[in-house]
Amino acid sequence: MKKSTSTSTSTLILALASTLALTLILIMLSQVIVACGTIEVKQEDIQSVTLTVGGPEQEEHTVVEFRDTDTFEHFLTIEKQLDRYKPKDHIIKTWKLDVKFEYHLTNGETVIREYKGIRPVDEFLKDLYNSQEYKEQTIPLFKLDKGEVKKVKFDSPLNKYEFTTDDSVLINSAYENLLQYYQEHDYFGGEDDYLIARVELLSSAGDKLAEGPILRGDRNWVPLFNSHYKFRKLKYWAKDIAEVQLKQVDHLIKVTEPQLIQEILDTYKDGHTSKSLVSVEIIPQDSSARHLFGSYEKDNVPEAIDKLFL
């Protein structure tokens, strides 16, 4: 009789344990809702949003959490655009990204939107990439205390010249200029993206803590170019270039004429966007130096270059 009572008790305990485990699983599942445009998310119900972006074969993805309520509206707008996105309409063979939004709601639930093979990214994510929250979490300079910087290195793009200094004036100017650059920089399409030099902020041991560019249109660097002779050596001219290759679709043109090369150096943009029409490859005289790559957008191709493709 005692054995029967013991067995019944054990069975009851197992049943209760199973029920509890199932209940916990259901509660956990109810907290995460995976959807693709099927569940409406309202801006006023959002507590924060986690953005995950990365290439299909990348092991590490960029993960950024947004808490600024003004940014939530951008996510909801982008979501509507991505719901209408048709990958087959974007046949340009280029880098594509997987994008995931995780809406963390005030009621404790998380709603997930996932999109695969998105291109072009700047068409959809520009407003997020240019937000202060994104920059502060992805750009090392924003996490850096100026007191940690003990040296600064300047390097011309063609490896023509570089120098490292512990001059406190140059360190302070480099830190402040780069900070302002990243605060104001538009990730996709600035006024003038011509690269004069790269800047590296270093520790006392020479470790790179942060980096950034000196661009042709950035007037903050002008006082240093005027007052420090080493800065003038960072710039480069047509005589330093062997040739420039211009490409529009399958049409390739090689430019060797110094005057036209100089015009290209004075006008091309560093990098590419979805609006790029003509790609630019700058090949230095020094075969060991790295090439520079840039582009012209449709409305910004100089007349002399446009005529080459007629």
N, C-alpha and C positions, 0 to 999 in steps of 0.2 A: 504493500500500500504506500509506503514511504517512497519507494522507487518510482512509482507512477506519479506521485506528486512532484518529485524532483524533475522528472522528464517533462511534465507539463510546464513547470516553472521555466526550464531551460528553453522550451519551445516558445514560450511567451516572450522571454527576453530577446531571443533571436528575431522574432517577428517585429518587436518594438525597435530593435537596432536597425533592421532592414528598412522599416518605415521612416525612421529618423534620417538614415543615410539618403534615401530617395528624396525626402523633403529638402535636405540640404543641397542636393544636386539640382533640384528644380529651382530652388532659391537662387543658386549661383548662376544657372542658365538664364534666369529671368533678368539678371542684372546686366547681361551682355546680349544685345540684339544685333545680329549681323544683317545688314540690309544694303540694297543698292537702289536708293530712291523709292523704297516701298513704304517707309515709315516717316511721317513728316516730323521734322524737328523745328521747334519754334525758338527764335532768338532769345526770348525772355526765359526759356527753360534751360539754357546752357550755362553751366558753371565754368567749364574750360573745354578746350579742344586740343587734342594731340595730333600733330601732323607727322606722318612718316613718309619719306621720299627716298627712293633708291632705284638703281638699275636692276633688271631682272637677275643678273649674275653677280651683283655686289653682295659681299658677305655683311658689310656694315652699311646701315641706312642712316640717314639724317632724321633725328627725332626731336621735335620742338613742341613745347607746350605753350598754348596761348591762353591768357586770362583777361586780356583787354576786351571789354564788351564791344568796342567799335570794330574789332577784327572779326567777331562772330558773323557779322553781316557779310563780310567778304567770303567766308566759308560757304554760307548758304547760297550766295550768288554763283560761286565757282561750282558748287555741287550741281546746280541746274544746268550749267554749261557742260559738265562732264557727263551728265545723264544723257545728253544729246550727242555725245562724242562718238564718232564712227571711225575706228582705226583705219579702215580701208580707204578713207578719203585722204589720209595723210601718207602718201606713198614714198615720200622722200626718205632715203635710207640714212638715218641718223640716230643718235642716242635717244633711246626711249626710257621712260621711267614708270615705275609702279607707284601709285599714290594711295595713301590710306588716311581717312579722317576718323578720329574717335571722338564723338561728342559725349562728354561727361555731363550728365544732366543733374539738376538740383534734387531730383527724386532718387538719386543713387544709381540709375540705369546708365548704361553706356551703349550708344548706337554707333555702329561702324559702317562706313562707306568705303569700298575698295574699288580701285580702277587700275587696270593693267595696260602697259604699253602706251602711256600717254606721250604725245608729241604734237606740237611744240610746247614745252613747259611754260615758257614766258607768256604764252597766250592766256594761260589759266592761273598760274601761281604768282604772277608778278607782284600783285598787291601784298601777298603774304611775305614774299622774299624781301620786299622793301620796308616791311614793318620793323619797328624798333625791337620788338620782342624776338623776331627771327634773328636779326643781326646780333643782338646781345648773347644769344645762345649758340651761335655758330661761328662767330668771328673771335679769335683768341684775344685780340686787342681789348675788347670790352671786359675781359676777365682779368686783365693785367694791371697791376699797380705800377705806376710810373717809376717808383723807387726801385723796382726790380731790374730796370733797364740800366745797364752799365756801359754798353757800347752800341754803336749803330753802324751798319754797313750799307753802302750805296753801290749798286751794280748796274752798269748800262746793259740794255737788252742784247747787244751784240757781243758782249764780253770784251768790249773795246777797252773798258777801264772800270776799276772798282777800288774802293778804299774803305777802311774801317777806322773809326775814331772813338775816343772816349771823351771828346769835347762836350761839356755839359750843355752848352748853348745849342749845339747840333742835336744832341739827344732830346732835349726838351722840345725843340722845333719839330723834329721828326715825329715824336709822340703826339704832339698837339695837332700837327697837320694831318697825320694818318687818322686820328680820332675824328676830326672834322670831316675828312673824306668819307669815311664809312658811315657817319651819321647822315650825310647828305647824298651819298651815292645811290644812283638808280641802277639796280642790278641789270636792267635791260635797256640799253640805249641812252648813254649820257650825251652831253653836248659835244664833248671832245675826249675820245678815249685813246688818243695817241700816247703810247708809253715811252717816256724818257728814261726812266730807271726804276729798279726795284729797291725797296728799302727793307732792311731786316733789323729788328730790335733784338739785341743780344744780352745775355746774362754776363756776369764777370768771367765765367768759364767759356764764353763764346757760344753757348747754346741759343738757338733761335727761339724767341718767345712769341714773336708776332711779325707780320710782314705786310707790305702793301705797296702800291705804285706811286710814282710821280708822273702825273699826266701833263700833256702839253697845255691843257687849258686850266690847270690848277694854279691860280695866281699866288697862293700862299707860299709857294717855294721861290718866287722871284727874288725876294731879299737875299736868300742864301746863294742863289746863282750870281747875284751881283756882288756879294761880299766875300765869297770863298772861291778861290781860283780852281780848286779841285772839282767843284760842281760843273764848271764850264766844260771840263773834259768828259763829262757824262754824255753830252749830246753827240749826235752823229749826223753825217751828211751824205750826199749822193756819192762822194768819192769813196766811202766805206762800203758801198754796195756793189756786188758783182752783177746782179740782175734782179728784176722783180717779175714774178709770174702772176698774171691776171687770168682768172677763169670764170666764165659765165656758161653754166650748164656744161656742154662738152667742148666749148670753144676756149682754147688756151693761147694766150699771147705772152711772149717774153719781151720785157722792156729792158734795154741797156743804155738808152740815151740819158745822160746825166740830168738834163733839165726836167725831163718827164719823171725820172726817178725822184727828184727832189719834190716835185709837185705831189707825187704819191705819198712820200714821207710826211708832207705837210698836211695831208687831207684824209688819209685812210683812218678807219676806226679799228681799234684793237678788239679782236674777238668777232663772234658771229651772233646774229639773232635770226628769228624766223623771217625777218624782212630783208635779210641780206640778198643782194642781187649779184654782186661781183666779189669773188674771194680773192684775197691778196696773200702772196707768199714772198717775203723779202729775204733774199739770199746774200749774205755778207761776203766780202772779199776773202776774209779769213775762213778757210774751210772747216776749221775746228769750232767756230762760233755757231751758236744755235740760230735757226731761222726764226723769223717773226711771222705771225699769221694774223690776218685781219680781214676787213671786208668794206664794201660800200653798200649802203641801202639804196633802194630804187631812186629816191628823190635827191640823193646826195652824191651821185657819180659825176665827177668833174667833166666838163665838155671834152677836154683833150683825151680823156680815157674812154668816154662814151663813143667817140669817133672811131676808136680802134676796133670796135666790134661791129661797125657798119659794113 
